[in-house]
Amino acid sequence: MSTLQNAYAAGTINTSRFVVASTTHPNAAIQATDGTKLVLGISTNASRRHPDPEYTQTQIDEAAIQGEVIGIHPPGTVGVDLLCNVAWNPGDLLMPDANGMGIVATTGKYYGARAQTAGTVGALCPVDVVCGLTP
């Protein structure tokens, strides 16, 4: 079971991506772009738009745009969808890439999740939200 935490989106945040704090607004969050900041969690997998022929895939992939409320799965949440950008193995610690997607964490970077299963590139894969700094 997951309880979403809400934050102010300080920019566009796509679904199932790592999220970090932003200093632009109290309680603000932004999509992560690397492993240099402590991860707040993973954005909801719910789109801000319902699939419709009038919307582009880019619009459907958005969980929130600047000024909207974004739902974030915080640390301690299990079974959260994370978009995989580089294949990983069960148990791997994961950090954000330049687009907030999951990749295997490297030494000295902040991680935000632990893989439950093998990661398939381009797929939503289940992870447990955990945060820390790799040794």
SVG drawing of the C-alpha trace seen along z (x, -y; Angstrom):
<svg xmlns="http://www.w3.org/2000/svg" viewBox="-10 -30 42 40">
<polyline fill="none" stroke="black" stroke-width="0.4" points="0.0,0.0 1.2,-3.4 0.5,-6.8 1.4,-9.6 3.0,-12.8 2.1,-15.9 4.4,-18.7 4.3,-21.7 5.7,-20.8 8.4,-23.4 8.5,-22.1 7.2,-19.3 7.4,-15.9 6.7,-12.8 5.0,-9.7 7.1,-7.1 10.3,-9.2 12.6,-10.1 11.8,-13.4 14.1,-15.7 13.5,-18.9 13.5,-22.2 14.4,-25.5 12.1,-27.6 9.0,-27.3 8.3,-25.9 7.5,-22.2 8.6,-22.2 9.7,-19.2 11.2,-18.7 12.1,-15.7 15.6,-14.4 18.3,-14.8 21.2,-12.8 22.3,-11.2 23.8,-14.3 20.7,-15.1 18.9,-13.1 15.8,-11.6 12.4,-12.5 10.7,-9.6 9.1,-8.5 6.3,-10.4 2.9,-8.8 2.2,-6.7 -1.1,-8.5 -1.1,-10.9 -2.6,-14.4 -4.5,-13.7 -6.6,-10.7 -5.5,-9.0 -7.3,-10.8 -6.5,-11.3 -6.3,-15.0 -3.3,-14.6 0.3,-13.8 2.1,-11.0 4.3,-13.6 1.2,-15.2 -0.1,-11.8 3.3,-11.0 3.1,-14.1 2.2,-13.5 2.2,-17.3 3.4,-20.6 4.7,-23.6 2.3,-25.0 0.3,-21.7 0.3,-19.3 2.4,-16.2 1.9,-12.9 5.2,-11.3 5.7,-7.8 8.1,-8.5 10.9,-6.2 9.5,-3.1 6.9,-2.5 7.1,0.9 6.0,2.0 6.2,-1.4 6.5,-1.6 9.8,-3.2 10.6,-3.7 13.7,-1.6 16.4,-3.2 19.2,-0.7 18.7,3.0 19.2,3.9 19.1,7.0 16.9,7.7 18.3,6.0 20.3,3.4 20.3,-0.1 18.9,-2.6 19.5,-6.3 18.0,-8.8 19.4,-9.4 19.2,-12.8 15.4,-12.2 14.6,-10.9 14.4,-7.3 16.1,-4.5 19.6,-3.3 22.0,-1.3 23.6,-3.6 27.2,-4.3 29.7,-5.0 29.3,-8.3 25.8,-9.0 22.5,-9.2 20.1,-6.3 16.4,-6.3 15.2,-2.8 16.0,0.9 14.9,3.2 12.4,5.9 12.8,7.7 15.0,7.5 14.6,4.2 13.6,4.1 14.6,1.0 11.6,-1.2 9.3,0.7 7.7,-0.2 9.4,2.0 8.5,2.6 10.9,1.1 11.0,0.3 11.6,-3.4 14.7,-3.7 17.2,-6.6 20.8,-6.9 24.3,-7.5 26.3,-4.8 29.7,-4.1"/>
</svg>
